[in-house]
Amino acid sequence: MTFKPLMLIPTLGLALLLSACAGPMPKADPSEAWIGLQNEAPNDMLAEKVDGQKIDDGRFFEVPPGAHKLDVMLVEMPWGDGNQQDCSGEVSFNQFKAGKRYHLVESGSGVDVGAELVNDHGVTVAQSRKFSCI
């Protein structure tokens, strides 16, 4: 079996995961911070873990106030005939506030891709290291 068909398996799995997440977003819990994921087309960023614990919905994080480590996965879809890259990284922030909204935004591209955590005023409050991509 060649490498290209093997890459089809994770792509199909991701498609199924994304279709399962297509329902309406739940209401934000005012006692927690809400972290949404902002994608740059055609890429998809998914929430994976909070403080090492898997989460149920890959579209967002909700965390109690305080310090947390967020693990995310970024699927970079090629514009041309290139290969899809699956990247993962983490963003840590120690001042999440209850009732506030934050967004994880893709930063960089290719081998220098990462993420920034932006508060509800549009200010970057944390950045990831360079993501690991395969």
Backbone hydrogen bonds, N-H to C=O, Kabsch-Sander energy under -0.5 kcal/mol:
donor,donor_aa,acceptor,acceptor_aa,energy
6,L,2,T,-1.1
7,M,3,F,-1.6
8,L,4,K,-0.9
8,L,5,P,-0.6
9,I,5,P,-0.7
9,I,6,L,-0.6
11,T,7,M,-1.4
12,L,8,L,-2.7
13,G,9,I,-2.2
14,L,10,P,-2.4
15,A,11,T,-2.3
16,L,12,L,-2.2
17,L,13,G,-2.3
18,L,14,L,-2.9
19,S,15,A,-2.1
20,A,16,L,-1.7
21,C,17,L,-1.1
22,A,19,S,-1.1
32,E,29,D,-2.0
33,A,63,V,-3.4
34,W,100,K,-2.4
35,I,61,F,-3.0
36,G,34,W,-0.5
36,G,102,Y,-2.8
37,L,59,R,-0.8
38,Q,104,L,-3.2
39,N,37,L,-0.6
41,A,39,N,-0.6
43,N,40,E,-2.5
44,D,75,V,-2.0
46,L,73,M,-3.3
47,A,58,G,-2.8
48,E,71,D,-2.7
49,K,71,D,-1.3
50,V,53,Q,-2.3
51,D,69,K,-3.2
53,Q,50,V,-2.3
55,I,48,E,-1.9
58,G,56,D,-0.5
60,F,57,D,-1.1
61,F,35,I,-2.5
63,V,33,A,-2.2
66,G,96,F,-2.2
68,H,93,F,-2.5
70,L,91,V,-3.1
71,D,49,K,-2.8
71,D,69,K,-0.5
72,V,89,G,-2.6
73,M,46,L,-2.6
74,L,87,C,-3.1
75,V,44,D,-3.1
76,E,74,L,-0.7
76,E,85,Q,-2.9
77,M,75,V,-0.8
85,Q,76,E,-2.1
87,C,74,L,-3.4
87,C,85,Q,-0.6
88,S,132,S,-2.4
89,G,72,V,-2.1
91,V,70,L,-2.4
93,F,68,H,-2.1
96,F,66,G,-2.2
99,G,32,E,-2.1
100,K,97,K,-1.6
102,Y,34,W,-2.9
103,H,118,V,-2.4
104,L,36,G,-2.8
105,V,103,H,-0.6
105,V,116,E,-2.9
106,E,38,Q,-1.1
107,S,114,G,-2.3
112,D,109,S,-2.0
113,V,110,G,-0.9
114,G,107,S,-2.8
116,E,105,V,-2.5
117,L,126,A,-3.1
118,V,103,H,-3.0
118,V,116,E,-0.6
119,N,123,V,-2.7
122,G,119,N,-2.0
125,V,117,L,-3.1
126,A,117,L,-1.3
128,S,115,A,-2.7
129,R,90,E,-0.6
131,F,113,V,-2.9
132,S,88,S,-2.7
133,C,131,F,-0.5
134,I,86,D,-2.3
